[in-house]
């Protein structure tokens, strides 16, 4: 359990109240929350839980195995025997096939070894992103839980307009944090788009 798990346990009732008020009364016209709702397409409580569902350890644990596979491909490519004392067409054909296999195993950007290394780098980047996003949201939740808006939403009866404004203020901060985090993830995946291209055409 990290800071986000702890914060979400405490902030859960507040987020439920925020979602309830927004669903019932909406938010003030022109409020920043409308932009964040369009970005995330989730209510604040659901957005917070989606971030909490990120588990960086599982992805980070895969990186060493991927790098070990990359080294294995490199070793295998280096171990492919030369033609030795062969000569003639058969030796030339073998050497051509050997070089092609070595290139496929551990050559350019499309090789198995390169893709394994690049995938391991992506796994590390995604794990770090998850840790940052979780920490960012935990910090925001810690702040909104002690805000005047939180007090208004959790104590007594207030006019619906006041509750809507308070829920929108809290919701904006939660949604913006989640949206900014997921935008960063999209950038990471876009930069690794070459891993999605087929190896053979």
N, C-alpha and C positions, 0 to 999 in steps of 0.2 A: 504494500500500500504506500503510495507516494502522497505528495501534498495535494494533488488534484483529487485523489480518492477521498482524502480526509475532508477537503473543502466541500466536495460535492455531497458528502454525507450530511454536513451541517447545513449547506445551502439548499439542499433538496426541497424543503418546504417552501422556501422563499421563491425558488424557481417555479414550483408548481403554482404558487399564487400569481407570479408574473404571467405565466401562460394563461391562467384562468382569466385574469383581468383583461389581457389583450384579446383573448377569444371572445369575451363577453362584451367589452366596451370598445375594442379597437384602440387606436392610438391617435393623438392629435394630428390634424392635417398638416402636412409639410414637415413632420418630425423626421429626424435622421433614421429612425428605426425602419422606416419604409424602404429605404435603400438597402439596409442590411438584410431585411426580410427577403428582398428580391435576390440578393447575393446568395443567401444560405438556403432559402425555401424551407426553413424549419423554425418552429417557435424556440425561444431561448433555452428552455429546459431540454428539449430534444437535441438542440445543437450542442449543449454542454455534455450531454450523455454520449453523443457521437464522438466527441473528442476523448472522453473518458474510456471509450471502447478501443482506442488506439493502444497497442501493446508493443512497445519498441523492443523488448527483450527477445521476442520470437524472431524478429527480423535480424537483429544484431547477431544472434547466435548462428545464423545461417552464413554470415560473411566468411568466417575462417574456413568452413568446409568448401565454399566456392573458391577461395584462394588456393586451397590445397588441390582442388581439381585443376585449376589453372596451371599450377606447378607440375602436376602429373602430365598434362598435355604437353608442356614444354619438354619434360624429360623424355616422353615418348617420341616426340619429334626428333630430339637429339639422338635417340637410340636407334632410329631407323638405319640399317646397315647400308654402306655404300656398295656399289657393284663389285668392288674389289678387283679381281683379276679378269673379270669379264671384258669382252670387247665386242664390237659389232652392233648390229641392229637390236639384238635382245638386250644388251647392256644399256644402250641408249634409251630404249623403251622403259627399262626398269628405273633408270635414273630419272627420267621424266615423271614416272609414277611416284617415285620416292619423294621428289621435290614437291609434287602436288599434294601428297599426303602430309608432308611436313608443314607446308603452308596452311593447309586446312586445320591442322592441329594447333599450330602456334606461329602463325604468320602475321598477316595484316589485321586491320580492324574487324574483318569478318570472320576471323579464325575462332575456333572453340576456346582457346586459351584467353584471347583478348576479351571475348564475350563473358567468360567466367569472371575475369578480373573486373571488367566494367560492371557486371551485375553485383559483385561484392562491394564495389565502391558505391553503387546506388543503394544497396542495403544499408550501408553505414550512414549515408546521407539521409535516408528515410528514417532510420532510427533516431538520428540526431534531431531531425525535424519533429518527430513525435515528442521527444523529450522537451524541446523548446515550446511546442504548442501546448502541451500539458502544463508546463510551468507557467506560461503566460496566462492561461485560463485560470489556474489556481490563484495567481496573484490578483486577477480581476475579481474573482469570487470573494476573496478575502476582503477586498475593498468595498464591494457593493453590499456585503452582509452588514457592515457597520455604517452604511450611508443613511441619510435622512429619508431617502425614498424607501429603503427597506423598513425603517421604523414605521413610516406611514402605512405601508402595505400590511404590516403584521400586527398593528395595534388599533383596535377599535374600528368604528365606521367612519368613513370619509366620503365626500362627494365622488361620484363615479369619475368626474373629470380629473380630480386630483389623483385618484388611483390610476387612471389611464396614463396620466403624465408620468407618474412615478414608475409604473411598469415599463413604459416606453424608455425611460432613462436607463433603467437597469438592463432591459433587453437589448438596447443599442450596444452597450459595452460588451455584453456576452456575445452577441451575434458578430460584432466587428472583430473580436478576437478570434472567433472560430473561422470567420470568412478570410481574414488575413492569413491565418495558418493554412487553410486549404488552398489559397492562391499560391502560397509558397510551394506546396506539394505539387501543384500543377506545373509550376516552373521546373521543378526537379525532374518530373516525368517527361516534360517536353525536351529537356536537354539530353535525355537518355532515349530519345525516340529511335535512334539507330539500332537499339537492341530489339526493336519490334519488327525490323525488316527481316525477310527470309534470308537464310544463308545461301540458298541455291536458287537460281532462276533458270 
